[in-house]
Amino acid sequence: MTLARKVPICTAMLVLMWVLFAFLGTSGPSALGFNAGGESELWRVITSGFTGGHIQGMVFATCILVLFAAPAEVTLGSGRFAVVAVATQAVAVPVGITLAVVVEHAGFNRWGADLTSQTFLSPVAWAFGSLAFATSTMGILWRRRLRLVMVALTGTLVLYDGSLSEVVASLAVLLGWAAGALVYGRSGSAWRVSLRESRVLVAALLLAVTAGPALAALTPTSQGPFAEVSQLMWEPAVSPHELAELCLSPSSPECVDAMAINRQSGIGPLVFNLVPLVASLVVALGLVHGRRLAWGLGILITICSIFLIIVQVDGPFGDAYMAINLALVVAPWVAVLVVLLASYRRFTVASDWYRGLMGIGAVLVLCSGVWVAGAVRVRGFVGTPTLAEALAELPSRFLPPILALFTPQYVIPQSSAAWFLYEWVGIAFWAVALVLLQRVLSSPPSPAGALDRHRARLMLMSGTGDHLAWQGLWEGNRYFFHGDHGYVAYRVSHNVAVTLGEPVFLAPATRGEVADAFQAFAAEQGWRVAWYSVTEGFTRPGFHTIHVAEESLLYTDNLEFKGKKYQNIRTARNRAVKEGVSAVWTSWAECDVEMHDKISALSEQWVADKGLPEMGFTLGGLDELRDADTRLLLAVGDDGHLHGVTSWLPVYENGSLAGYTLDFMRRDSHGFRPAIEFLLAEAAVIAAGEGLGWVSLSGAPLSRSDEPTSLLEVLLDKAGGTIEPLYGFRSLAASKYKFHPTHQGWYLAYEDEMNLGSIALGVVSCYLPTMRAGDYVGVVREYLARRAQDRAAEQRPAAESTARP
């Protein structure tokens, strides 16, 4: 009932749709539908969206209403949703039908029935179009996702279904998108996406394109290239007695046709034909996790799909129209292939595939043995299959029926037992194989790495680490353990072992021993060591240091923030109370799904606004928020709006929690303006309540509060000033000064000046592992644009002062 109250129009339309279908049945198109031939009354433009013409279309329409129309009503509100839905229906239906008629007369529809003779009856126009319109009111995260899915899904359905309703649905998406952009002024989505979100978008594209042919193949009225196979699914099965008579000669056309019908009929073939879609879903989930294996399987699925489509399409390829149709029908898969190839750097996570492969191989051998033994021994097959015939039929038993139609048949089942073996042995194999594959793609990339990370976590929580030590537990780091004395977290790039801070140790006397052992280990591997972001007190014999960042420490001895210098902090806290914004101290696991979505949307908006590659290493993202021991501090309004989010990493000293370090920090640019100042102040209050003496506001790279003292530091200071328009590290550091924190330098310790070039490349690679040549061009373009903006801002006050009398 709660959902019905939120979406009353969609609920009413869903009930109306099924009531009308129950009364009208297959006569619905003649009673309410709009005929493409132009012979229908004008009022049918509206009534053609009230129901569907057959049961499969009704099931599809129900899913569309729940998945697309209902979110549109929630987003727009029932009043605006009703206006948009009616307007979309009124415009998309006649325009879409006109377009279909033009395509038909131009000769581009080679897949099936004449579009000009069809009658449109489906709610897809207002369901898809209203959500396309509503995306312009959404944040960039869901605006981008939904537009991609709707365009890919409806566009693919047009090419593979070929029916009038899919043409109208696809056009409704484009019209709704354009109308929303005109009304709300958001004509597009930023191209810059985070690493995590780019993986989600690639997975969504693969799944949407895969769903199109699958849905078309399951629709009896499909007019696309799989129409012949689709219609076989809904033909009445040939009886065993008739099949036995027709298949006295297995190679006869009558036997082949009868077997083609029976191979597609029933629950087994229906389930088996869904295997490619389920496999794509498993691969898509692997892509979301950044798995290289999933990327390779996605490439394989795409290439196989293109090949099978070309084989399936039967026509004179010398015909220009047929060539155009063929090019269009493979276009979605070509687009997926291009996207996968272009984004290969984003899928670098290895998988422990060996055990999974062994398991899949064992299941394949077992199912193959069951088939061969059953085909030879089970009675109920036409004739008595020989061992050679059973082996020849074996490959077809592991192909979905829609693909097995293109393979020769050697064994013909007749009894129920024979048909069960014939149909379900392949389903059993794929069910187990896909479960094993899903485990491979979702399990830790390296069991040994996961064990090392767990060991490092336990050692850190019982020992002492620096303020960045918890970041050493993130994915992507390696670990060097010196017995039970401590460990070093590091990464290797350009033949340089870049550490993440200082060693973690259990006893103060062992810190140097751990560092010595790590340097000896690195020397054996042929690596240079770069101790990155260490404090001034960490010294190594023969190593030089250079200032690379500045940390800001906020002590909890002045929680009232008294004094004039804390005026801005007090103002932020007082405004939060007046505007109903409160601080919520929580964790990712404690947040509900809705809050997860709000945090993800806020983060993605921040990345898109930056227009630059997202950094990692010592700068966490959404994936790092999921850590069970990472605390979140959220600025949430009384209405549930998320104004800002910060994450806080624990710092351990001598086995006890000593403080928190700020990591993740995002603010809604259209929300509560001093959200970050408010959250940082509240974090200090919370830390004091837990008996802690300080919180670290983390470090700002290439920033410092004092003057550089060496040539290298001067050069780094100049570099920091040069990239300031891009990432704003110094502006970030300056924003923390209003808390009047205690400053502490972070340093890079290196042994040989001759290695500074490779060390610099190694550090950059740690921060930007997915950086490509095209990204460098984008960085230069962004840098020049922001410099121009800064100069214009500097000249504006001067021009205004000159203009004053």
C-alpha positions in Angstrom: 0.0 0.0 0.0 2.9 2.4 0.7 4.2 1.9 -2.9 0.7 2.5 -4.2 0.5 5.8 -2.3 3.8 6.9 -3.8 2.9 6.0 -7.4 -1.0 6.2 -7.5 -1.1 6.9 -11.3 1.2 4.0 -12.2 -0.8 1.7 -9.9 -4.1 2.8 -11.4 -2.7 2.3 -14.9 -1.4 -1.1 -14.1 -4.8 -2.2 -12.8 -6.6 -0.7 -15.8 -4.1 -2.3 -18.2 -4.9 -5.8 -16.9 -8.6 -5.3 -16.5 -8.9 -4.1 -20.1 -6.8 -7.1 -21.3 -9.0 -9.5 -19.3 -12.2 -8.1 -21.0 -10.8 -7.4 -24.5 -8.1 -10.1 -24.9 -6.7 -10.2 -28.4 -9.4 -7.9 -29.7 -7.8 -5.0 -27.8 -5.9 -3.7 -30.9 -9.1 -3.3 -32.9 -11.0 -1.7 -30.0 -8.3 0.7 -28.6 -5.2 0.5 -30.8 -4.0 3.1 -33.3 -3.5 1.8 -36.8 -0.4 2.7 -38.7 -2.4 2.9 -42.0 -3.9 6.2 -40.8 -7.5 4.8 -40.7 -7.9 5.2 -36.9 -9.7 8.0 -35.0 -7.5 10.6 -33.3 -8.6 9.6 -29.8 -6.9 6.2 -30.2 -3.6 8.0 -29.9 -4.3 8.1 -26.2 -6.2 4.9 -25.7 -3.4 2.9 -27.5 -1.3 3.3 -24.3 -3.9 1.7 -22.0 -3.2 -2.0 -22.4 -1.4 -4.6 -24.6 -2.5 -7.0 -27.3 -1.1 -10.3 -26.1 0.0 -11.9 -22.9 3.8 -11.7 -23.6 3.4 -8.0 -24.3 1.4 -7.5 -21.1 4.2 -9.1 -19.0 6.7 -6.9 -20.8 4.6 -3.8 -20.3 4.2 -4.6 -16.6 7.9 -4.8 -16.1 8.3 -1.5 -18.0 5.7 0.2 -15.7 7.4 -1.0 -12.5 11.0 -0.4 -13.6 10.6 2.8 -15.6 7.3 4.6 -15.2 7.1 4.2 -11.4 10.6 5.8 -10.8 9.5 8.7 -13.1 6.4 9.3 -11.0 8.4 9.3 -7.8 10.9 11.7 -9.4 8.4 14.1 -11.0 5.5 13.9 -8.6 2.1 12.5 -9.7 0.9 15.8 -11.1 3.8 16.5 -13.4 4.1 12.9 -14.2 0.5 12.8 -15.6 1.2 15.8 -17.8 4.4 14.4 -19.1 3.0 10.9 -19.7 0.0 12.3 -21.7 2.2 14.7 -23.7 4.7 11.9 -24.5 1.9 9.5 -25.6 0.3 12.2 -27.7 3.5 13.1 -29.5 5.6 9.9 -29.6 2.8 7.6 -31.0 1.9 9.6 -34.2 5.5 10.6 -34.8 6.8 7.1 -34.2 4.2 5.6 -36.5 5.0 8.1 -39.2 8.7 7.3 -38.9 7.9 3.5 -39.2 5.9 4.1 -42.3 8.8 6.1 -43.9 11.3 3.3 -43.0 8.9 0.7 -44.5 8.4 2.6 -47.7 12.1 3.3 -48.0 12.7 -0.4 -48.1 14.9 -0.7 -44.9 12.6 -3.1 -43.1 13.7 -6.5 -44.3 12.9 -8.5 -41.1 9.2 -9.3 -41.2 5.7 -8.0 -41.4 4.7 -4.7 -43.0 5.0 -2.0 -40.4 2.3 0.0 -42.2 -0.3 -2.7 -41.5 0.3 -3.1 -37.8 -1.8 -1.6 -35.0 -0.1 0.0 -32.0 -1.3 -0.9 -28.5 1.2 -0.7 -25.7 2.0 1.6 -22.8 5.7 1.7 -23.7 5.6 5.2 -25.1 4.5 7.1 -22.0 6.3 4.7 -19.7 9.7 5.1 -21.4 9.2 8.7 -22.4 8.2 10.0 -18.9 11.4 8.5 -17.3 13.5 9.9 -20.1 12.1 13.3 -19.4 12.6 12.8 -15.6 16.3 12.1 -16.0 16.9 15.8 -16.6 15.9 16.4 -13.0 18.2 13.8 -11.6 21.8 13.9 -10.4 24.4 12.9 -12.9 24.8 9.4 -11.5 21.3 8.1 -12.4 20.8 10.5 -15.3 23.7 8.9 -17.0 22.9 5.3 -16.1 19.2 5.5 -17.1 19.8 7.3 -20.3 22.4 4.7 -21.3 20.2 1.8 -20.4 17.1 3.2 -22.1 18.8 4.2 -25.4 20.7 0.9 -25.6 17.7 -1.3 -24.7 15.1 0.4 -26.9 17.5 0.8 -29.8 18.5 -2.8 -29.7 14.8 -3.9 -29.4 14.0 -1.9 -32.5 16.7 -3.8 -34.5 15.9 -7.2 -33.1 12.1 -7.1 -32.6 11.2 -4.8 -35.5 7.7 -4.3 -34.3 5.8 -1.0 -34.3 5.8 -0.7 -30.5 9.6 -0.8 -30.3 9.9 1.9 -32.9 7.6 4.1 -30.8 9.3 3.3 -27.6 12.7 4.2 -28.9 11.5 7.5 -30.3 9.7 8.2 -27.0 13.0 7.9 -25.2 14.7 10.4 -27.5 11.8 12.9 -27.4 11.5 12.6 -23.6 15.3 13.2 -23.3 15.1 16.3 -25.6 12.0 17.7 -23.9 13.6 17.4 -20.4 16.7 19.1 -21.6 14.7 22.0 -23.0 12.6 22.4 -19.8 15.5 21.9 -17.2 18.4 23.0 -19.3 20.5 19.8 -18.9 21.3 18.8 -22.4 23.9 16.2 -21.6 26.0 14.4 -19.0 29.6 15.1 -18.2 32.0 12.7 -19.9 34.4 12.4 -16.9 33.4 9.4 -14.7 35.0 7.7 -11.8 36.7 4.4 -12.2 34.0 2.6 -10.3 31.2 4.3 -12.3 32.8 3.7 -15.6 32.8 0.0 -14.9 29.1 0.1 -14.0 28.3 1.9 -17.3 30.2 -0.6 -19.4 28.4 -3.5 -17.6 25.0 -1.8 -18.1 25.7 -1.4 -21.8 26.6 -5.0 -22.2 23.6 -6.2 -20.3 21.2 -3.8 -22.1 22.4 -4.9 -25.5 22.2 -8.6 -24.6 18.7 -8.2 -23.2 17.4 -6.8 -26.5 17.9 -10.0 -28.6 16.8 -12.2 -25.7 13.5 -10.3 -25.2 12.9 -10.3 -29.0 13.6 -14.0 -29.3 11.0 -14.7 -26.5 8.3 -12.6 -28.2 6.0 -14.5 -30.5 5.2 -11.4 -32.5 8.8 -10.5 -33.1 9.6 -9.3 -36.6 13.4 -9.1 -36.3 16.1 -11.4 -37.6 15.2 -14.1 -34.9 11.5 -14.0 -35.8 11.6 -17.6 -37.3 13.2 -19.0 -34.1 10.8 -17.0 -31.9 7.8 -18.4 -33.7 9.0 -21.9 -33.2 8.9 -21.5 -29.5 5.2 -20.9 -29.6 4.3 -23.6 -32.1 2.5 -26.7 -30.5 4.9 -29.5 -30.0 4.8 -32.5 -32.3 3.6 -35.6 -30.5 6.0 -38.5 -29.9 4.0 -40.8 -32.2 4.1 -38.3 -35.1 7.8 -37.6 -34.4 8.6 -41.3 -34.7 6.8 -41.6 -38.0 8.4 -38.4 -39.5 11.9 -39.4 -38.3 12.2 -42.8 -39.9 14.7 -40.9 -42.0 16.4 -38.5 -39.6 17.8 -36.4 -42.4 14.4 -35.8 -44.1 13.0 -32.2 -44.2 9.9 -33.3 -42.3 12.0 -34.7 -39.4 14.2 -31.7 -39.3 11.2 -29.3 -39.1 9.5 -31.4 -36.4 12.7 -31.6 -34.3 13.1 -27.8 -34.8 9.7 -27.2 -33.2 10.2 -29.7 -30.4 13.7 -28.4 -29.6 12.2 -25.0 -28.9 9.0 -26.1 -27.1 8.5 -26.5 -23.3 10.1 -25.3 -20.1 13.5 -26.8 -20.7 14.2 -25.0 -24.0 12.8 -21.7 -22.5 15.1 -21.9 -19.5 18.1 -23.0 -21.7 17.5 -20.0 -24.1 17.9 -17.7 -21.2 21.4 -19.0 -20.5 23.2 -16.3 -22.7 21.3 -13.6 -20.8 22.2 -15.0 -17.4 25.8 -15.5 -18.6 25.9 -11.8 -19.6 24.6 -10.9 -16.2 27.3 -12.8 -14.5 30.0 -11.2 -16.7 28.4 -7.8 -16.2 28.7 -8.2 -12.4 32.4 -9.2 -12.9 32.9 -6.0 -15.0 31.5 -4.0 -12.1 34.2 -5.5 -9.9 36.8 -4.5 -12.5 37.8 -8.1 -13.3 40.1 -8.7 -16.3 38.6 -12.1 -16.8 35.1 -10.6 -17.1 36.5 -8.1 -19.7 37.9 -11.0 -21.7 34.6 -12.9 -21.5 32.7 -9.8 -22.5 34.9 -9.6 -25.6 34.3 -13.3 -26.4 30.5 -12.9 -25.9 30.5 -9.9 -28.2 32.5 -11.5 -31.0 30.5 -14.7 -30.9 27.2 -12.7 -31.0 28.3 -10.8 -34.1 29.3 -14.0 -35.8 26.1 -15.8 -34.9 24.0 -12.9 -36.1 25.7 -12.9 -39.5 25.2 -16.6 -39.7 21.5 -16.3 -38.7 20.6 -13.6 -41.2 19.6 -15.2 -44.4 19.5 -12.9 -47.4 21.3 -11.7 -50.5 24.2 -9.8 -49.0 24.9 -8.2 -52.3 21.6 -6.3 -51.9 22.4 -2.8 -50.6 19.3 -2.7 -48.4 20.1 -6.1 -46.8 23.7 -4.9 -46.2 22.4 -1.8 -44.4 20.0 -3.9 -42.3 22.8 -6.3 -41.4 25.1 -3.4 -40.5 22.4 -2.0 -38.3 21.6 -5.2 -36.5 25.2 -5.8 -35.5 25.8 -2.1 -34.7 24.9 -2.5 -30.9 27.4 -5.3 -30.6 30.0 -3.4 -32.4 29.4 -0.5 -30.1 29.9 -2.8 -27.1 33.1 -4.2 -28.6 34.5 -0.7 -29.2 33.6 0.4 -25.6 35.2 -2.7 -24.1 38.4 -2.3 -26.1 38.6 1.4 -25.3 38.2 0.8 -21.6 40.5 -2.2 -21.1 42.7 -0.2 -18.6 39.8 0.0 -16.2 39.6 -3.8 -15.8 42.8 -4.8 -14.2 41.7 -6.8 -11.2 43.0 -10.4 -11.5 40.8 -13.4 -10.6 41.7 -16.7 -9.0 40.4 -18.5 -12.0 42.3 -21.8 -11.7 40.0 -23.5 -9.2 36.9 -22.3 -11.0 38.2 -23.6 -14.3 39.0 -27.0 -12.8 35.5 -27.1 -11.3 33.8 -26.2 -14.6 36.0 -28.8 -16.4 35.0 -31.5 -13.9 31.3 -30.6 -14.3 31.6 -30.7 -18.1 33.2 -34.1 -18.0 30.5 -35.4 -15.6 27.6 -34.1 -17.7 29.2 -35.3 -20.9 29.5 -38.8 -19.4 25.9 -38.7 -18.2 24.7 -37.8 -21.7 26.8 -40.4 -23.6 25.8 -43.1 -21.2 22.2 -42.1 -21.1 21.9 -41.8 -24.9 23.3 -45.3 -25.4 21.5 -47.0 -22.6 18.2 -45.2 -22.0 15.3 -46.5 -24.1 13.1 -43.9 -25.8 15.2 -42.6 -28.6 14.2 -43.1 -32.3 16.3 -46.0 -33.3 19.2 -47.1 -31.1 21.9 -44.3 -30.9 25.4 -45.6 -31.3 28.4 -44.4 -29.3 29.6 -42.4 -32.3 26.2 -40.7 -32.7 26.0 -39.9 -29.0 29.5 -38.3 -29.2 28.6 -36.4 -32.4 25.5 -35.0 -30.7 27.4 -34.0 -27.6 28.4 -30.4 -28.6 24.8 -29.6 -29.4 23.6 -30.6 -25.9 25.6 -27.7 -24.4 24.3 -25.1 -26.8 21.0 -23.2 -26.1 18.3 -24.5 -28.5 18.2 -21.2 -30.3 21.8 -21.9 -31.4 21.6 -25.7 -31.6 19.2 -25.3 -34.5 22.2 -24.5 -36.7 23.9 -27.8 -35.8 23.1 -31.2 -37.4 21.1 -33.7 -35.4 22.3 -37.2 -34.8 20.1 -38.4 -31.9 16.3 -38.0 -31.8 14.5 -38.5 -28.5 10.9 -39.8 -28.3 10.0 -40.7 -24.7 9.7 -38.3 -21.8 12.8 -39.7 -20.2 14.8 -39.3 -23.4 13.6 -35.7 -23.8 14.4 -34.9 -20.2 18.0 -36.1 -20.7 18.2 -34.4 -24.1 17.1 -31.0 -22.7 18.3 -30.8 -19.2 21.9 -32.2 -19.2 23.1 -28.9 -20.8 21.0 -26.8 -18.4 22.5 -28.7 -15.4 26.0 -28.0 -16.7 25.4 -24.3 -17.3 23.7 -23.8 -14.0 26.7 -25.1 -12.1 29.3 -23.5 -14.5 27.7 -20.0 -14.1 27.6 -20.4 -10.3 31.3 -21.3 -10.3 32.0 -18.4 -12.7 30.1 -16.0 -10.4 32.2 -17.1 -7.5 35.4 -16.6 -9.4 34.4 -13.1 -10.5 33.3 -12.0 -7.0 35.8 -13.7 -4.7 38.9 -11.9 -3.6 41.3 -11.4 -6.5 44.0 -13.3 -4.7 43.4 -15.5 -1.7 47.0 -15.0 -0.6 46.6 -11.2 -1.0 43.4 -11.4 1.1 45.2 -13.4 3.8 48.1 -10.9 3.8 45.6 -8.0 4.1 43.8 -9.7 7.0 47.2 -10.3 8.7 48.2 -6.7 8.2 44.9 -5.5 9.7 45.4 -7.6 12.8 49.0 -6.5 13.2 48.0 -2.8 12.8 45.2 -2.9 15.3 47.5 -4.5 17.9 50.6 -2.3 17.1 51.5 1.2 15.9 51.0 2.8 12.6 51.3 6.3 11.2 48.3 8.5 10.3 48.1 6.9 6.8 48.6 3.3 7.9 44.9 2.3 7.5 45.2 3.3 3.8 47.8 0.5 3.5 44.9 -2.0 3.9 43.2 -0.9 0.7 43.1 -2.9 -2.5 46.2 -2.5 -4.7 48.9 -2.7 -2.0 51.4 -5.3 -1.4 52.8 -6.3 2.0 56.3 -7.2 3.3 56.2 -8.9 6.7 59.2 -9.0 8.9 58.2 -12.0 11.0 55.8 -10.8 13.7 57.6 -7.5 14.2 55.8 -5.5 11.6 55.1 -4.9 8.0 55.5 -2.4 5.1 52.6 -1.6 2.7 53.9 -0.7 -0.7 53.3 -0.6 -4.5 55.7 -1.2 -7.3 55.8 1.0 -10.4 58.6 1.9 -12.8 61.0 -0.4 -10.8 60.4 1.6 -7.7 58.9 0.3 -4.4 56.7 3.2 -3.3 55.7 2.7 0.4 52.5 4.1 1.8 53.9 5.8 4.9 56.2 4.3 7.5 56.4 0.7 8.7 53.8 -0.6 11.0 55.5 -2.1 14.1 54.5 -3.9 17.3 57.4 -2.5 19.4 59.1 0.9 18.9 62.5 -0.8 18.9 61.6 -2.9 15.9 60.6 -0.1 13.5 64.1 0.3 12.2 64.5 -3.5 11.8 61.4 -3.7 9.7 62.6 -0.8 7.5 66.0 -2.4 7.1 64.5 -5.8 6.2 62.3 -4.2 3.6 65.1 -2.3 2.0 67.1 -5.5 1.8 64.1 -7.3 0.3 63.7 -4.5 -2.3 67.4 -4.7 -3.2 67.1 -8.4 -3.9 64.1 -7.7 -6.2 66.1 -5.0 -8.1 63.8 -2.2 -6.9 64.6 1.3 -5.6 62.9 2.3 -2.4 60.9 5.5 -2.0 59.5 6.0 1.5 56.5 8.1 0.6 54.6 10.4 3.0 56.7 9.7 6.1 57.1 12.1 9.0 60.2 14.2 9.8 61.2 11.8 12.6 61.5 8.8 10.3 65.1 8.8 9.1 67.0 6.2 7.1 70.9 6.1 6.9 72.0 7.4 3.5 68.5 8.7 2.5 67.6 12.3 1.7 64.2 13.8 2.3 62.0 16.3 0.5 58.8 17.9 1.6 55.8 16.5 -0.5 52.7 17.3 1.6 51.5 19.0 4.7 49.2 17.5 7.3 46.8 19.5 9.5 46.1 18.2 13.0 43.1 19.4 15.0 43.3 18.9 18.7 40.2 18.5 20.8 41.1 20.9 23.6 38.9 23.8 22.3 35.6 22.2 21.4 33.7 25.4 22.0 35.8 27.0 19.3 36.1 30.2 21.3 37.7 33.3 20.1 37.5 35.5 17.1 39.6 33.3 14.9 37.0 30.5 15.1 34.1 32.7 14.1 33.6 30.9 10.8 33.4 27.5 12.6 30.9 28.7 15.1 28.8 30.3 12.3 28.8 27.0 10.4 27.6 25.0 13.4 24.9 27.6 14.3 23.6 27.7 10.8 23.4 23.9 10.7 21.1 24.0 13.8 18.9 26.7 12.3 18.6 25.0 8.9 17.9 21.6 10.3 21.2 20.0 9.3 22.6 17.4 11.7 25.7 15.3 11.8 25.3 11.5 11.6 28.2 9.3 12.8 27.8 6.0 11.1 29.4 3.4 8.7 28.6 2.2 5.2 27.2 -1.1 6.6 24.9 0.9 8.9 23.5 3.1 6.1 20.5 1.9 4.1 20.4 1.4 0.4 18.9 4.9 -0.2 21.8 6.6 1.7 24.3 4.5 -0.3 22.7 5.9 -3.5 22.9 9.4 -2.2 26.6 9.1 -1.3 27.4 7.5 -4.7 25.5 10.3 -6.5 27.3 13.0 -4.6 30.6 11.4 -5.3 29.9 11.0 -9.0 28.8 14.6 -9.3 32.1 15.7 -7.7 34.2 13.6 -10.1 32.2 14.9 -13.1 32.6 18.5 -12.0 36.4 18.0 -11.7 36.6 17.0 -15.3 39.9 15.2 -14.5 41.0 11.7 -13.8 40.1 10.4 -10.3 43.2 9.9 -8.1 43.8 6.9 -5.7 46.6 5.6 -3.6 46.3 8.0 -0.5 43.0 9.3 -1.7 40.1 7.0 -1.1 36.9 6.6 -3.2 33.5 4.9 -2.8 35.1 1.4 -2.6 37.1 2.4 0.4 34.1 3.6 2.3 32.8 0.0 2.5 35.6 -0.9 5.0 33.9 -2.1 8.2 36.2 0.1 10.4 35.9 3.3 8.4 33.6 5.8 10.0 31.3 8.1 8.0 30.2 11.5 9.2 27.2 12.8 7.1 25.5 16.2 7.0 21.8 15.3 6.6 18.9 17.7 6.5 15.6 17.2 8.2 14.1 16.3 4.8 16.7 13.5 4.4 18.8 15.5 1.9 22.5 14.6 2.0 24.5 17.9 2.1 28.0 16.5 2.7 29.9 13.3 3.6 33.3 12.7 5.1 35.1 9.5 6.0 37.4 8.9 8.9 40.1 6.3 9.1 41.2 4.9 12.5 44.8 5.5 13.7 46.3 3.0 16.1 49.2 3.5 18.6 50.3 0.7 20.9 47.3 -1.4 20.1 44.7 1.4 21.0 42.7 3.8 18.9 44.6 7.1 19.1 42.7 9.3 16.6 41.0 9.6 13.2 42.4 10.7 9.8 40.1 12.4 7.3 40.0 10.8 3.9 36.8 11.0 1.7 35.2 14.5 1.5 32.3 15.5 -0.7 29.8 18.3 -0.6 26.6 19.1 -2.5 27.4 22.3 -4.4 23.7 23.2 -4.2 23.1 22.3 -0.6 24.2 23.6 2.8 27.3 25.7 1.9 29.5 25.3 5.0 28.8 21.5 5.2 32.5 20.5 5.3 33.4 23.1 8.0 30.5 21.8 10.0 31.5 18.1 9.6 35.1 18.7 10.5 34.2 20.5 13.7 31.7 17.8 14.6 34.4 15.1 14.0 36.6 16.8 16.6 33.6 16.8 19.1 33.0 13.1 18.4 36.6 12.2 18.8 36.7 14.0 22.1 33.6 12.1 23.2 35.6 8.9 22.5 38.5 10.1 24.7 40.7 10.9 21.7 43.0 13.9 21.7 43.1 14.8 18.0 41.8 14.2 14.5 44.0 14.6 11.4 42.5 16.7 8.6 44.9 14.7 6.4 47.6 16.1 4.1 47.4 18.3 1.1 49.9 17.2 -1.6 52.5 19.8 -2.8 51.3 22.3 -0.1 53.2 23.8 2.8 52.8 26.6 5.3 56.6 27.5 5.4 59.1 28.5 2.7 60.9 25.8 0.7 64.6 25.4 1.7 66.2 23.5 -1.1 66.2 23.6 -4.9 64.1 20.5 -5.2 61.5 21.8 -2.8 61.4 25.1 -4.7 60.7 23.1 -7.9 58.0 21.1 -6.2 56.5 24.2 -4.8 56.4 25.6 -8.3 54.8 22.4 -9.6 52.2 22.6 -6.9 51.3 26.1 -7.9 51.2 25.0 -11.6 48.7 22.2 -11.0 46.6 24.2 -8.5 44.0 25.1 -11.1 43.5 21.4 -11.8 43.1 19.7 -8.3 43.1 22.7 -5.9 45.3 21.1 -3.3 46.4 24.4 -1.9 42.9 25.7 -1.8 42.0 22.6 0.1 44.9 23.2 2.6 43.8 26.9 2.9 40.3 25.9 3.8 41.6 23.9 6.8 43.5 26.9 8.1 40.3 28.4 9.5 40.5 25.6 12.2 44.0 26.9 13.1 45.4 23.4 13.1 48.9 22.2 14.0 50.9 21.6 10.8 53.2 18.6 10.2 55.2 17.9 7.1 55.1 14.7 5.2 58.3 13.8 3.3 59.6 11.6 0.5 62.8 9.7 1.6 65.0 8.6 -1.3 68.5 7.3 -1.6 69.9 8.6 -4.9 69.0 11.9 -6.7 69.6 10.1 -10.0 66.4 8.0 -9.4 64.1 11.0 -8.7 62.7 10.8 -12.3 61.7 7.2 -12.0 60.4 7.8 -8.4 58.3 10.7 -9.7 56.8 8.5 -12.5 56.2 5.7 -9.9 54.3 8.0 -7.5 52.2 9.4 -10.4 51.4 5.9 -11.5 50.3 5.0 -8.0 47.9 8.0 -7.9 46.7 7.6 -11.5 47.1 4.0 -12.5 44.5 4.2 -15.3 45.9 7.4 -16.9 46.0 7.2 -20.7 47.4 9.3 -23.5 44.0 10.8 -24.1 43.7 11.8 -20.5 46.9 13.9 -20.7 45.3 15.8 -23.6 42.2 16.3 -21.5 44.3 17.5 -18.5 46.1 20.1 -20.7 42.8 21.3 -22.1 41.3 21.5 -18.6 44.3 23.3 -17.3 44.3 26.0 -20.0 40.5 26.5 -19.6 40.9 27.0 -15.8 43.8 29.3 -16.2 41.7 31.4 -18.6 38.9 31.5 -16.0 41.3 32.5 -13.2 42.7 35.3 -15.4 39.3 36.5 -16.3 38.3 36.5 -12.6 41.5 38.5 -11.8 40.8 41.1 -14.5 37.2 41.6 -13.6 37.7 43.5 -10.3 40.4 45.6 -12.0 38.1 46.5 -14.8 35.3 47.3 -12.4 37.6 49.6 -10.3 38.8 51.4 -13.4 35.2 52.0 -14.5 34.2 53.7 -11.2 34.2 57.5 -11.4 
